[in-house]
Amino acid sequence: INTGTMIPLFLSATVLLILCMTSSANGGNILVWYAEASHWINLKPVLETLIDRGHQVTVLIPSVSMFMKTNEPSRFRYEPFNASFSLEAMETFMDKVFQFSMYEMDQMSYLQIYIKFMDMMKTNMKFSLGYLDGVLKSDTTMKKLKEGNYDLLLADPIYPGSDLTAEILGIPLIFSLRFSIANNWERLCGQLPAPPSFVPAAMSKLTDKMNFSERVWNFVFYILQDIVLDNVFWKELDKYYSEVKGESTLLQYTADIWLMRTYWDFDFPRPFLPNFKFVGGIHCRLAKPLPEVGAFVQSSGNDGIVVFTLGSMIKNITTERANMIASALSQIPQKVLWRYRGEKPKTLGANTRIFDWIPQNDLLGHPKTRAFITHGGTNGIYEAIYHGVPMVGIPMFVDQPDNMVHMKSKGAAVIVDFNSMKTEDLRDAVNTVINEKSYKENAMRLSSMHRDRPMSARDEAVFWIEFTMRNKGAKHLRVQAHELTWYQYHSLDVLGFVITVVLLLILLSIKTCKYCFRMCCNRKRKTKAE
Amino acid sequence: INTGTMIPLFLSATVLLILCMTSSANGGNILVWYAEASHWINLKPVLETLIDRGHQVTVLIPSVSMFMKTNEPSRFRYEPFNASFSLEAMETFMDKVFQFSMYEMDQMSYLQIYIKFMDMMKTNMKFSLGYLDGVLKSDTTMKKLKEGNYDLLLADPIYPGSDLTAEILGIPLIFSLRFSIANNWERLCGQLPAPPSFVPAAMSKLTDKMNFSERVWNFVFYILQDIVLDNVFWKELDKYYSEVKGESTLLQYTADIWLMRTYWDFDFPRPFLPNFKFVGGIHCRLAKPLPEVGAFVQSSGNDGIVVFTLGSMIKNITTERANMIASALSQIPQKVLWRYRGEKPKTLGANTRIFDWIPQNDLLGHPKTRAFITHGGTNGIYEAIYHGVPMVGIPMFVDQPDNMVHMKSKGAAVIVDFNSMKTEDLRDAVNTVINEKSYKENAMRLSSMHRDRPMSARDEAVFWIEFTMRNKGAKHLRVQAHELTWYQYHSLDVLGFVITVVLLLILLSIKTCKYCFRMCCNRKRKTKAE
């Protein structure tokens, strides 16, 4: 049985299936919640496919955005709304986040990190609510949305407010997300089971194989993150929603379908529910030819090339770090394509070329590509998985350290630390993933896992979006656990009752035995006495 | 968005997909474990599809079987083995089981039922081990199997021994099953999460909506069934396996992929795992024309027909019950097709015709069919779901009462009791599901749910069977929970540790406070004394 011949045929069959589906999909009217950065990058291919299939896609777009631009040519309809803060305020905050995550955190105590983190989460929440003002508290926007007669709202829940908007519009809601802090929303709102004994909490840097102390840490981490989220997210949002609705509201924050942007090639196998669909790698596609950088890539000869980017968020790093990195890269035999917008480092080798932007997916799919140096964003990792390229991770923040731990534990990556790494660390790491065969083999294994499923990630996402429109929701996939309290869910009330009954029965039988025994003794005594 | 036009197009696309898949599947060599009755009926269509796709299918077939016959024309290769008991012994036992389930159980106390049930389970286990003697303890059979160079073993785990056989042959294993008692194997061997608060235990007759006392009963039921299974199944099988392997063995009883024969049209939504695939309705297919019974069906006019069968296991019922049923059926305006092998009842109406065998799926798919009277077997129910036919359930044993509770709770069926029902009960039940519109509507809703999924059940089953052969197992879908003990899984050790630490900290701070307080007091006293 040959996987090689299987996959292309399967793909073409899938295309046929899609063509058939296209002809049958009567255009739906889809509203898309605003999103930023990788979240927006990840939504786009699904929206493009939905438009190809005859649906109308309208995207809510804020007046202040670092990534969403209405002036770019696009097939989406845009519904603009006002954010109650300036782009400068947003950018200053993001710079602070980067500074903290990349440089300051390493020099801080746990307590300091915690205080700073809470502070940043609170500011972030203020921005989120600033966006919401322009939607939920704007009569103009809400009137337009109501008149839009949408069939569905598609949203990344990291940008809050979509659930209340869907409720007010009376339409089904689909979440698309990578993860929430400690899987808090998935667990507490989506009822996704997450036993801390083998499901590592988000941002814990743990794998599914944990020893006792790691399991203790994971357990505590879940609780700590729940407390953080309760304080900086739930309380604020409950208050805001209550204000909008004019009545006290406790958030549900749940959706008809949860499109999770991972799969078992990337994530550790875990329990899930019928309305959770794992569609990691939505944006992956076959590589296209590379006219712009073709000559440079070809000049690499047998040594091949290394692709290096720190993602769409990081534009600049300190001169010292840039020089160190450039120096390390100059010591490897491969040609390096580095996406970097800062000043050209002095130590830049002849083998390294800096680009403002690189066609990342097409480069990773090029047969000459030997390794990918990455900050560990989900989108980039998925492109590397898709094309079977081993990785060197320089993770920065949020899910990136976790993501790289996943790739390392699956044997497809080496991790180096951005702040503490020296020239030789980075150089050795790149040489290791290129020269030790196991890294390439494991990357190819992940690639095979990624492709060997009944439907591509994008087709599956599109199927469930259309499914939810067809059925006006997805009620029959919703577990009854939503109607239970936490102690009912864990059967604690039942357990308490059963234990009480058992104890009472034991007590009763002891009392009865004692009584019988006493009666017997009395009779014997009486008999003796007679 | 129109579901009506969507479904046929989707089906044709699926056929295209299958054709594409066919050309790419290099023939695998599949071994199939023996099975009986509905278990065998359900496996057949998958095996047929596998043969269509170029695989070789070899079925282990015992010398003693009520359903598997080597002399029927078939495209399967057969591998016969000897069972160490006679067909008569088997048939006598099955008759006893039917007698108990259909007539005797109603007159027994819970304790009597329990004792009788345990006794029957033990006898059943003896038969199972009697079959196993012909495989695992037969050098001839094991030699042939080893020489067969199989790529995969496909088995219904209700017939034990397949796991050890797969282990000895060193090949991957796929389970296909409806359920095990209290989901014992799925939970304890497959690590499938089953919170008793909303996942009803098998054979509990409960739904996913339970009040407090039902949750208590469900909780206790899980424990009781685990105890039963531990005594009649695990201990016996552990002993047998240890004997075969020549070393003490604790059963794993798990597989690479679990093909569960339900879906959310039939079952209640519940948590599951990446290697559990829900493929209920594998055998469903479009109805074919009905030359044999066509005239009788057509003669029903606008009233239409009712299809009635008690399944492949029940061949006979008492004259009294048969007369009662015939009398009830004679009072409805529909024509009735009754599959029955007993003596012709005296009260049989002109509208009812008895058949030795009926083309059940084709009849249920006929546009004149108004209702299905069924014993509640999974296969029959799935055919009714597929064709959107409301049901009257007369459940007998094992999963049948549960199955009918599912259909009733979804509003597509009425249940009557075989022993206590009177003529008017059955008549009214049939009239209700035919005349009250909601039953037909709900049946059609289930039919739509059943068909509206990315892939048909059979295609999905075939995909995962081929997937497992391609990948020589399905390791990356296996949760790490398999490596944990039950108290580790539930984090009880972690919880104990955390509580101890917290208590110690509290104790320490109290002691410290007390000490400080005493020191202060002492100093004050001293100060005063001075």
Contacts between the chains, C-beta under 8 A, distances in Angstrom:
chain1	res1	chain2	res2	distance
A	1	B	25	7.0
A	1	B	26	5.1
A	1	B	28	5.6
A	1	B	151	7.5
A	1	B	466	7.1
A	1	B	469	5.4
A	1	B	470	4.9
A	2	B	24	7.9
A	2	B	26	5.7
A	3	B	470	5.4
A	5	B	24	5.5
A	5	B	26	7.9
A	6	B	24	4.8
A	6	B	25	7.5
A	6	B	470	6.9
A	9	B	20	5.2
A	9	B	21	7.2
A	9	B	23	6.6
A	9	B	24	4.2
A	10	B	20	7.1
A	10	B	21	6.8
A	10	B	24	7.1
A	12	B	20	6.4
A	13	B	16	6.5
A	13	B	17	4.3
A	13	B	19	7.9
A	13	B	20	3.5
A	13	B	21	6.5
A	14	B	17	7.3
A	16	B	13	6.4
A	16	B	16	5.0
A	16	B	17	6.9
A	16	B	20	7.2
A	17	B	13	4.3
A	17	B	14	7.2
A	17	B	16	7.0
A	17	B	17	5.4
A	19	B	13	7.9
A	20	B	9	5.2
A	20	B	10	7.0
A	20	B	12	6.5
A	20	B	13	3.5
A	20	B	16	7.2
A	21	B	9	7.2
A	21	B	10	6.8
A	21	B	13	6.6
A	23	B	9	6.6
A	24	B	2	7.9
A	24	B	5	5.6
A	24	B	6	4.8
A	24	B	9	4.3
A	24	B	10	7.1
A	25	B	1	7.0
A	25	B	6	7.7
A	26	B	1	5.0
A	26	B	2	5.9
A	28	B	1	5.8
A	151	B	1	7.5
A	193	B	193	5.1
A	193	B	195	7.7
A	193	B	271	4.9
A	195	B	193	7.7
A	195	B	481	7.1
A	195	B	489	6.3
A	195	B	490	7.3
A	195	B	491	7.0
A	196	B	491	5.5
A	196	B	494	7.4
A	197	B	481	7.3
A	197	B	484	5.7
A	197	B	488	5.6
A	197	B	489	5.3
A	197	B	490	7.2
A	197	B	491	5.0
A	197	B	494	7.5
A	198	B	479	6.4
A	198	B	480	4.2
A	198	B	481	5.1
A	198	B	484	6.4
A	198	B	489	7.5
A	208	B	479	7.5
A	208	B	480	4.0
A	209	B	480	5.9
A	209	B	483	7.6
A	212	B	493	7.0
A	212	B	494	7.5
A	212	B	497	7.9
A	215	B	488	7.4
A	215	B	491	6.7
A	215	B	493	7.9
A	215	B	494	5.2
A	216	B	494	5.2
A	216	B	497	6.0
A	216	B	498	6.7
A	219	B	491	5.7
A	219	B	494	4.8
A	219	B	495	7.5
A	219	B	498	6.7
A	220	B	498	6.9
A	264	B	274	5.4
A	264	B	476	5.3
A	264	B	477	5.8
A	265	B	476	7.3
A	268	B	479	7.9
A	268	B	480	6.7
A	269	B	273	6.8
A	269	B	274	4.6
A	269	B	275	7.4
A	269	B	476	7.0
A	269	B	477	5.6
A	269	B	478	6.1
A	269	B	479	4.6
A	269	B	480	7.4
A	270	B	273	7.8
A	270	B	274	7.7
A	270	B	479	6.4
A	271	B	193	4.9
A	271	B	271	4.9
A	271	B	272	6.9
A	271	B	273	5.7
A	271	B	479	7.2
A	272	B	271	6.9
A	272	B	272	6.9
A	272	B	273	7.6
A	272	B	274	7.6
A	273	B	269	6.8
A	273	B	270	7.8
A	273	B	271	5.7
A	273	B	272	7.6
A	274	B	264	5.4
A	274	B	269	4.6
A	274	B	270	7.7
A	274	B	272	7.6
A	275	B	269	7.4
A	448	B	471	7.9
A	449	B	476	5.6
A	452	B	467	6.3
A	452	B	470	6.8
A	452	B	471	7.1
A	454	B	454	6.6
A	454	B	455	5.4
A	454	B	459	7.8
A	454	B	460	6.4
A	454	B	463	5.1
A	455	B	454	5.4
A	455	B	455	7.3
A	459	B	454	7.8
A	460	B	454	6.4
A	463	B	454	5.1
A	466	B	1	7.2
A	467	B	452	6.3
A	469	B	1	5.4
A	470	B	1	4.9
A	470	B	3	5.5
A	470	B	6	6.8
A	470	B	452	6.9
A	471	B	3	7.8
A	471	B	448	7.9
A	471	B	452	7.1
A	476	B	264	5.3
A	476	B	265	7.2
A	476	B	269	7.1
A	476	B	449	5.6
A	477	B	264	5.8
A	477	B	269	5.6
A	478	B	269	6.1
A	479	B	198	6.4
A	479	B	208	7.5
A	479	B	268	7.9
A	479	B	269	4.6
A	479	B	270	6.4
A	479	B	271	7.2
A	480	B	198	4.2
A	480	B	208	4.0
A	480	B	209	5.9
A	480	B	268	6.8
A	480	B	269	7.4
A	481	B	195	7.1
A	481	B	197	7.3
A	481	B	198	5.1
A	483	B	209	7.6
A	484	B	197	5.7
A	484	B	198	6.4
A	488	B	197	5.6
A	488	B	215	7.4
A	489	B	195	6.3
A	489	B	197	5.3
A	489	B	198	7.6
A	490	B	195	7.3
A	490	B	197	7.2
A	491	B	195	7.0
A	491	B	196	5.5
A	491	B	197	5.1
A	491	B	215	6.7
A	491	B	219	5.7
A	493	B	212	7.0
A	493	B	215	7.9
A	494	B	196	7.4
A	494	B	197	7.5
A	494	B	212	7.5
A	494	B	215	5.1
A	494	B	216	5.2
A	494	B	219	4.7
A	495	B	219	7.5
A	497	B	212	7.9
A	497	B	216	6.0
A	498	B	216	6.7
A	498	B	219	6.6
A	498	B	220	6.9
